[in-house]
Amino acid sequence: MCSVCGDRQDPEDEMRALTWVRENDQGRARWLCPRCASRHVRDIESKLPVEYW
């Protein structure tokens, strides 16, 4: 499940599953759907805390 928008992965769509982004936030995994990942790519690359997105 996307930690930003709540979108869920479709287990039947294996190709789309490859486009999800996994990041570590204080030792726990967070997942971002492709839409949220592309919307926040600069925030992710600059390692801004999620509160600033």
HTML snippet that shows the backbone in 3Dmol.js (N, CA, C, O; Angstrom):
<script src="https://3Dmol.org/build/3Dmol-min.js"></script>
<div id="view" style="width:600px;height:400px;position:relative"></div>
<script>
const pdb = `
ATOM      1  N   MET A   1       0.841  -1.180   0.000  1.00  0.00           N
ATOM      2  CA  MET A   1       0.000   0.000   0.000  1.00  0.00           C
ATOM      3  C   MET A   1       0.886   1.242   0.000  1.00  0.00           C
ATOM      4  O   MET A   1       1.890   1.299   0.709  1.00  0.00           O
ATOM      5  N   CYS A   2       0.507   2.227  -0.796  1.00  0.00           N
ATOM      6  CA  CYS A   2       1.280   3.471  -0.877  1.00  0.00           C
ATOM      7  C   CYS A   2       1.134   4.248   0.429  1.00  0.00           C
ATOM      8  O   CYS A   2       0.022   4.464   0.912  1.00  0.00           O
ATOM      9  N   SER A   3       2.254   4.661   0.988  1.00  0.00           N
ATOM     10  CA  SER A   3       2.223   5.372   2.265  1.00  0.00           C
ATOM     11  C   SER A   3       1.777   6.820   2.115  1.00  0.00           C
ATOM     12  O   SER A   3       1.544   7.494   3.119  1.00  0.00           O
ATOM     13  N   VAL A   4       1.652   7.316   0.887  1.00  0.00           N
ATOM     14  CA  VAL A   4       1.223   8.699   0.685  1.00  0.00           C
ATOM     15  C   VAL A   4      -0.260   8.776   0.327  1.00  0.00           C
ATOM     16  O   VAL A   4      -1.020   9.505   0.966  1.00  0.00           O
ATOM     17  N   CYS A   5      -0.674   8.017  -0.703  1.00  0.00           N
ATOM     18  CA  CYS A   5      -2.060   8.147  -1.172  1.00  0.00           C
ATOM     19  C   CYS A   5      -2.952   6.959  -0.818  1.00  0.00           C
ATOM     20  O   CYS A   5      -4.172   7.044  -0.961  1.00  0.00           O
ATOM     21  N   GLY A   6      -2.365   5.855  -0.359  1.00  0.00           N
ATOM     22  CA  GLY A   6      -3.161   4.694   0.024  1.00  0.00           C
ATOM     23  C   GLY A   6      -3.473   3.732  -1.106  1.00  0.00           C
ATOM     24  O   GLY A   6      -4.171   2.741  -0.891  1.00  0.00           O
ATOM     25  N   ASP A   7      -2.968   4.002  -2.318  1.00  0.00           N
ATOM     26  CA  ASP A   7      -3.192   3.097  -3.447  1.00  0.00           C
ATOM     27  C   ASP A   7      -2.620   1.726  -3.105  1.00  0.00           C
ATOM     28  O   ASP A   7      -1.636   1.620  -2.373  1.00  0.00           O
ATOM     29  N   ARG A   8      -3.238   0.686  -3.636  1.00  0.00           N
ATOM     30  CA  ARG A   8      -2.788  -0.680  -3.354  1.00  0.00           C
ATOM     31  C   ARG A   8      -2.220  -1.333  -4.602  1.00  0.00           C
ATOM     32  O   ARG A   8      -2.686  -1.096  -5.717  1.00  0.00           O
ATOM     33  N   GLN A   9      -1.207  -2.160  -4.392  1.00  0.00           N
ATOM     34  CA  GLN A   9      -0.645  -2.937  -5.498  1.00  0.00           C
ATOM     35  C   GLN A   9      -1.625  -4.022  -5.908  1.00  0.00           C
ATOM     36  O   GLN A   9      -2.317  -4.601  -5.071  1.00  0.00           O
ATOM     37  N   ASP A  10      -1.674  -4.288  -7.201  1.00  0.00           N
ATOM     38  CA  ASP A  10      -2.479  -5.382  -7.726  1.00  0.00           C
ATOM     39  C   ASP A  10      -1.567  -6.593  -7.865  1.00  0.00           C
ATOM     40  O   ASP A  10      -0.672  -6.579  -8.710  1.00  0.00           O
ATOM     41  N   PRO A  11      -1.760  -7.639  -7.069  1.00  0.00           N
ATOM     42  CA  PRO A  11      -0.863  -8.797  -7.127  1.00  0.00           C
ATOM     43  C   PRO A  11      -0.885  -9.502  -8.486  1.00  0.00           C
ATOM     44  O   PRO A  11       0.037 -10.253  -8.806  1.00  0.00           O
ATOM     45  N   GLU A  12      -1.921  -9.270  -9.282  1.00  0.00           N
ATOM     46  CA  GLU A  12      -2.014  -9.885 -10.610  1.00  0.00           C
ATOM     47  C   GLU A  12      -1.172  -9.148 -11.648  1.00  0.00           C
ATOM     48  O   GLU A  12      -0.806  -9.737 -12.666  1.00  0.00           O
ATOM     49  N   ASP A  13      -0.860  -7.881 -11.416  1.00  0.00           N
ATOM     50  CA  ASP A  13      -0.126  -7.060 -12.378  1.00  0.00           C
ATOM     51  C   ASP A  13       1.348  -7.013 -11.998  1.00  0.00           C
ATOM     52  O   ASP A  13       1.792  -6.083 -11.324  1.00  0.00           O
ATOM     53  N   GLU A  14       2.097  -8.004 -12.426  1.00  0.00           N
ATOM     54  CA  GLU A  14       3.508  -8.125 -12.035  1.00  0.00           C
ATOM     55  C   GLU A  14       4.374  -7.010 -12.617  1.00  0.00           C
ATOM     56  O   GLU A  14       5.315  -6.562 -11.962  1.00  0.00           O
ATOM     57  N   MET A  15       4.077  -6.557 -13.825  1.00  0.00           N
ATOM     58  CA  MET A  15       4.887  -5.502 -14.430  1.00  0.00           C
ATOM     59  C   MET A  15       4.722  -4.175 -13.683  1.00  0.00           C
ATOM     60  O   MET A  15       5.702  -3.460 -13.475  1.00  0.00           O
ATOM     61  N   ARG A  16       3.512  -3.845 -13.285  1.00  0.00           N
ATOM     62  CA  ARG A  16       3.295  -2.601 -12.542  1.00  0.00           C
ATOM     63  C   ARG A  16       3.939  -2.676 -11.166  1.00  0.00           C
ATOM     64  O   ARG A  16       4.370  -1.656 -10.628  1.00  0.00           O
ATOM     65  N   ALA A  17       4.007  -3.866 -10.595  1.00  0.00           N
ATOM     66  CA  ALA A  17       4.633  -4.016  -9.279  1.00  0.00           C
ATOM     67  C   ALA A  17       6.099  -3.589  -9.315  1.00  0.00           C
ATOM     68  O   ALA A  17       6.642  -3.165  -8.295  1.00  0.00           O
ATOM     69  N   LEU A  18       6.738  -3.696 -10.470  1.00  0.00           N
ATOM     70  CA  LEU A  18       8.138  -3.298 -10.598  1.00  0.00           C
ATOM     71  C   LEU A  18       8.333  -1.787 -10.557  1.00  0.00           C
ATOM     72  O   LEU A  18       9.457  -1.314 -10.384  1.00  0.00           O
ATOM     73  N   THR A  19       7.265  -1.033 -10.712  1.00  0.00           N
ATOM     74  CA  THR A  19       7.377   0.424 -10.736  1.00  0.00           C
ATOM     75  C   THR A  19       7.184   1.064  -9.364  1.00  0.00           C
ATOM     76  O   THR A  19       7.339   2.277  -9.225  1.00  0.00           O
ATOM     77  N   TRP A  20       6.852   0.275  -8.360  1.00  0.00           N
ATOM     78  CA  TRP A  20       6.700   0.808  -7.003  1.00  0.00           C
ATOM     79  C   TRP A  20       8.080   1.080  -6.412  1.00  0.00           C
ATOM     80  O   TRP A  20       9.055   0.411  -6.755  1.00  0.00           O
ATOM     81  N   VAL A  21       8.152   2.061  -5.528  1.00  0.00           N
ATOM     82  CA  VAL A  21       9.415   2.473  -4.905  1.00  0.00           C
ATOM     83  C   VAL A  21       9.378   2.111  -3.430  1.00  0.00           C
ATOM     84  O   VAL A  21       8.409   2.395  -2.726  1.00  0.00           O
ATOM     85  N   ARG A  22      10.458   1.475  -2.973  1.00  0.00           N
ATOM     86  CA  ARG A  22      10.591   1.137  -1.557  1.00  0.00           C
ATOM     87  C   ARG A  22      11.678   2.013  -0.975  1.00  0.00           C
ATOM     88  O   ARG A  22      12.760   2.143  -1.547  1.00  0.00           O
ATOM     89  N   GLU A  23      11.385   2.612   0.167  1.00  0.00           N
ATOM     90  CA  GLU A  23      12.399   3.403   0.855  1.00  0.00           C
ATOM     91  C   GLU A  23      12.382   3.049   2.338  1.00  0.00           C
ATOM     92  O   GLU A  23      11.384   2.553   2.861  1.00  0.00           O
ATOM     93  N   ASN A  24      13.493   3.309   2.998  1.00  0.00           N
ATOM     94  CA  ASN A  24      13.594   3.045   4.431  1.00  0.00           C
ATOM     95  C   ASN A  24      13.391   4.348   5.185  1.00  0.00           C
ATOM     96  O   ASN A  24      14.020   5.364   4.887  1.00  0.00           O
ATOM     97  N   ASP A  25      12.505   4.299   6.160  1.00  0.00           N
ATOM     98  CA  ASP A  25      12.221   5.462   6.990  1.00  0.00           C
ATOM     99  C   ASP A  25      12.392   5.048   8.445  1.00  0.00           C
ATOM    100  O   ASP A  25      11.528   4.391   9.025  1.00  0.00           O
ATOM    101  N   GLN A  26      13.520   5.442   9.022  1.00  0.00           N
ATOM    102  CA  GLN A  26      13.851   5.108  10.404  1.00  0.00           C
ATOM    103  C   GLN A  26      13.743   3.608  10.656  1.00  0.00           C
ATOM    104  O   GLN A  26      13.168   3.175  11.655  1.00  0.00           O
ATOM    105  N   GLY A  27      14.298   2.824   9.743  1.00  0.00           N
ATOM    106  CA  GLY A  27      14.372   1.384   9.917  1.00  0.00           C
ATOM    107  C   GLY A  27      13.146   0.596   9.474  1.00  0.00           C
ATOM    108  O   GLY A  27      13.134  -0.628   9.602  1.00  0.00           O
ATOM    109  N   ARG A  28      12.118   1.259   8.959  1.00  0.00           N
ATOM    110  CA  ARG A  28      10.960   0.512   8.480  1.00  0.00           C
ATOM    111  C   ARG A  28      10.710   0.835   7.009  1.00  0.00           C
ATOM    112  O   ARG A  28      11.000   1.936   6.542  1.00  0.00           O
ATOM    113  N   ALA A  29      10.178  -0.128   6.303  1.00  0.00           N
ATOM    114  CA  ALA A  29       9.953   0.029   4.865  1.00  0.00           C
ATOM    115  C   ALA A  29       8.707   0.859   4.605  1.00  0.00           C
ATOM    116  O   ALA A  29       7.679   0.680   5.260  1.00  0.00           O
ATOM    117  N   ARG A  30       8.808   1.767   3.644  1.00  0.00           N
ATOM    118  CA  ARG A  30       7.664   2.542   3.154  1.00  0.00           C
ATOM    119  C   ARG A  30       7.579   2.315   1.660  1.00  0.00           C
ATOM    120  O   ARG A  30       8.605   2.266   0.981  1.00  0.00           O
ATOM    121  N   TRP A  31       6.386   2.179   1.143  1.00  0.00           N
ATOM    122  CA  TRP A  31       6.181   1.967  -0.286  1.00  0.00           C
ATOM    123  C   TRP A  31       5.482   3.169  -0.890  1.00  0.00           C
ATOM    124  O   TRP A  31       4.589   3.759  -0.283  1.00  0.00           O
ATOM    125  N   LEU A  32       5.907   3.526  -2.107  1.00  0.00           N
ATOM    126  CA  LEU A  32       5.279   4.605  -2.857  1.00  0.00           C
ATOM    127  C   LEU A  32       4.821   4.052  -4.201  1.00  0.00           C
ATOM    128  O   LEU A  32       5.564   3.343  -4.880  1.00  0.00           O
ATOM    129  N   CYS A  33       3.586   4.386  -4.576  1.00  0.00           N
ATOM    130  CA  CYS A  33       3.083   3.971  -5.882  1.00  0.00           C
ATOM    131  C   CYS A  33       3.812   4.773  -6.960  1.00  0.00           C
ATOM    132  O   CYS A  33       4.439   5.786  -6.649  1.00  0.00           O
ATOM    133  N   PRO A  34       3.744   4.347  -8.201  1.00  0.00           N
ATOM    134  CA  PRO A  34       4.441   5.066  -9.275  1.00  0.00           C
ATOM    135  C   PRO A  34       4.026   6.538  -9.384  1.00  0.00           C
ATOM    136  O   PRO A  34       4.868   7.398  -9.646  1.00  0.00           O
ATOM    137  N   ARG A  35       2.750   6.832  -9.187  1.00  0.00           N
ATOM    138  CA  ARG A  35       2.261   8.214  -9.292  1.00  0.00           C
ATOM    139  C   ARG A  35       2.890   9.097  -8.206  1.00  0.00           C
ATOM    140  O   ARG A  35       3.388  10.183  -8.504  1.00  0.00           O
ATOM    141  N   CYS A  36       2.870   8.638  -6.962  1.00  0.00           N
ATOM    142  CA  CYS A  36       3.447   9.429  -5.865  1.00  0.00           C
ATOM    143  C   CYS A  36       4.970   9.501  -5.985  1.00  0.00           C
ATOM    144  O   CYS A  36       5.566  10.533  -5.676  1.00  0.00           O
ATOM    145  N   ALA A  37       5.589   8.436  -6.423  1.00  0.00           N
ATOM    146  CA  ALA A  37       7.048   8.446  -6.585  1.00  0.00           C
ATOM    147  C   ALA A  37       7.468   9.477  -7.624  1.00  0.00           C
ATOM    148  O   ALA A  37       8.431  10.213  -7.407  1.00  0.00           O
ATOM    149  N   SER A  38       6.760   9.542  -8.751  1.00  0.00           N
ATOM    150  CA  SER A  38       7.138  10.524  -9.769  1.00  0.00           C
ATOM    151  C   SER A  38       6.804  11.938  -9.315  1.00  0.00           C
ATOM    152  O   SER A  38       7.517  12.880  -9.662  1.00  0.00           O
ATOM    153  N   ARG A  39       5.740  12.103  -8.550  1.00  0.00           N
ATOM    154  CA  ARG A  39       5.356  13.427  -8.055  1.00  0.00           C
ATOM    155  C   ARG A  39       6.384  13.952  -7.044  1.00  0.00           C
ATOM    156  O   ARG A  39       6.609  15.159  -6.964  1.00  0.00           O
ATOM    157  N   HIS A  40       7.005  13.057  -6.277  1.00  0.00           N
ATOM    158  CA  HIS A  40       7.918  13.469  -5.204  1.00  0.00           C
ATOM    159  C   HIS A  40       9.361  13.053  -5.453  1.00  0.00           C
ATOM    160  O   HIS A  40      10.144  12.951  -4.508  1.00  0.00           O
ATOM    161  N   VAL A  41       9.726  12.811  -6.711  1.00  0.00           N
ATOM    162  CA  VAL A  41      11.073  12.311  -6.998  1.00  0.00           C
ATOM    163  C   VAL A  41      12.162  13.267  -6.500  1.00  0.00           C
ATOM    164  O   VAL A  41      13.180  12.814  -5.977  1.00  0.00           O
ATOM    165  N   ARG A  42      11.968  14.560  -6.651  1.00  0.00           N
ATOM    166  CA  ARG A  42      12.995  15.507  -6.176  1.00  0.00           C
ATOM    167  C   ARG A  42      13.094  15.508  -4.654  1.00  0.00           C
ATOM    168  O   ARG A  42      14.186  15.629  -4.098  1.00  0.00           O
ATOM    169  N   ASP A  43      11.955  15.374  -3.986  1.00  0.00           N
ATOM    170  CA  ASP A  43      11.964  15.300  -2.524  1.00  0.00           C
ATOM    171  C   ASP A  43      12.691  14.042  -2.060  1.00  0.00           C
ATOM    172  O   ASP A  43      13.457  14.075  -1.097  1.00  0.00           O
ATOM    173  N   ILE A  44      12.440  12.925  -2.758  1.00  0.00           N
ATOM    174  CA  ILE A  44      13.074  11.654  -2.404  1.00  0.00           C
ATOM    175  C   ILE A  44      14.581  11.736  -2.623  1.00  0.00           C
ATOM    176  O   ILE A  44      15.364  11.338  -1.760  1.00  0.00           O
ATOM    177  N   GLU A  45      14.989  12.261  -3.798  1.00  0.00           N
ATOM    178  CA  GLU A  45      16.415  12.338  -4.120  1.00  0.00           C
ATOM    179  C   GLU A  45      17.167  13.274  -3.182  1.00  0.00           C
ATOM    180  O   GLU A  45      18.334  13.031  -2.875  1.00  0.00           O
ATOM    181  N   SER A  46      16.520  14.332  -2.728  1.00  0.00           N
ATOM    182  CA  SER A  46      17.195  15.255  -1.820  1.00  0.00           C
ATOM    183  C   SER A  46      17.054  14.834  -0.364  1.00  0.00           C
ATOM    184  O   SER A  46      17.538  15.517   0.538  1.00  0.00           O
ATOM    185  N   LYS A  47      16.382  13.697  -0.140  1.00  0.00           N
ATOM    186  CA  LYS A  47      16.214  13.111   1.186  1.00  0.00           C
ATOM    187  C   LYS A  47      15.475  14.039   2.149  1.00  0.00           C
ATOM    188  O   LYS A  47      15.777  14.080   3.342  1.00  0.00           O
ATOM    189  N   LEU A  48      14.499  14.787   1.615  1.00  0.00           N
ATOM    190  CA  LEU A  48      13.680  15.623   2.488  1.00  0.00           C
ATOM    191  C   LEU A  48      12.780  14.741   3.336  1.00  0.00           C
ATOM    192  O   LEU A  48      12.275  13.730   2.847  1.00  0.00           O
ATOM    193  N   PRO A  49      12.570  15.100   4.592  1.00  0.00           N
ATOM    194  CA  PRO A  49      11.620  14.359   5.417  1.00  0.00           C
ATOM    195  C   PRO A  49      10.216  14.425   4.793  1.00  0.00           C
ATOM    196  O   PRO A  49       9.857  15.418   4.160  1.00  0.00           O
ATOM    197  N   VAL A  50       9.452  13.384   4.975  1.00  0.00           N
ATOM    198  CA  VAL A  50       8.117  13.292   4.393  1.00  0.00           C
ATOM    199  C   VAL A  50       7.232  14.462   4.821  1.00  0.00           C
ATOM    200  O   VAL A  50       6.345  14.865   4.068  1.00  0.00           O
ATOM    201  N   GLU A  51       7.451  15.003   5.989  1.00  0.00           N
ATOM    202  CA  GLU A  51       6.632  16.130   6.462  1.00  0.00           C
ATOM    203  C   GLU A  51       6.706  17.342   5.527  1.00  0.00           C
ATOM    204  O   GLU A  51       5.775  18.147   5.491  1.00  0.00           O
ATOM    205  N   TYR A  52       7.809  17.483   4.767  1.00  0.00           N
ATOM    206  CA  TYR A  52       7.988  18.632   3.873  1.00  0.00           C
ATOM    207  C   TYR A  52       7.393  18.410   2.490  1.00  0.00           C
ATOM    208  O   TYR A  52       7.353  19.347   1.692  1.00  0.00           O
ATOM    209  N   TRP A  53       6.931  17.207   2.180  1.00  0.00           N
ATOM    210  CA  TRP A  53       6.359  16.958   0.856  1.00  0.00           C
ATOM    211  C   TRP A  53       5.065  17.666   0.776  1.00  0.00           C
ATOM    212  O   TRP A  53       4.390  17.604  -0.252  1.00  0.00           O
TER     213      TRP A  53
END
`;
const viewer = $3Dmol.createViewer("view");
viewer.addModel(pdb, "pdb");
viewer.setStyle({}, {cartoon: {color: "spectrum"}});
viewer.zoomTo();
viewer.render();
</script>
